[in-house]
Amino acid sequence: MHLPLPDSVAPVLRSLREAGFQPYLAGGGVRDWLLGQPPKDLDFEVYGCSYGQLEAILSRHGRADLVGKSFGVVKLAGIDFSLPRRESKTGSHHRDFSTQFDPSIDPREACSRRDFTINAMLYDPHAGELLDFYGGERDLRAHILRATSRAFIEDPLRVLRGMQFACRFDLEVDPDTA
């Protein structure tokens, strides 16, 4: 399996790997690629590093925009690089979450916080491997929209996002998710 990425991304990913970190393409970019569509967004999740380390490495390759420090996101040339995180619901509103970054979070745990199985996949561009812990590729091929975990109910906007995905990708909502 090989996902073609822009040439400008290769040196950034190489720098991250040489520093001992593991960058994976995450979420919708992987989903779109599996559907045979060009990825709308390229979002990389970088494992084993801190926000400061991520910022320092990306800054060597251009202007690193610290657009989402509270979510661990650094933007470089229109591409998001983020850290894996844990989120805990702290109140009843959409933005009532506590976010913790931890370089020791593994890919399976990080993917468990994603909304739907079709968005909970990672792609390792170095090894050319798909990481799919929750059956996202199977659900995509079967046209099923399934929540990744019970954490789905913590954010009411996920329902709207789910309906948008169901319509856009012609998916049937899994009964347990509904």
Secondary structure, DSSP 8 states (H G I E B T S, - for coil): ------GGGHHHHHHHHHTT-EEEEETHHHHHHHTTS--S--EEEEES--HHHHHHHHHTTS-EEEEEGGGTEEEETTEEEE--EEEEE-SSSTT-EEEEE-TT--HHHHHHTSSBGGGSEEEETTTTEEEESS-HHHHHHHTEE-BSSGGGGG-THHHHHHHHHHHHHT-EE-TTT-
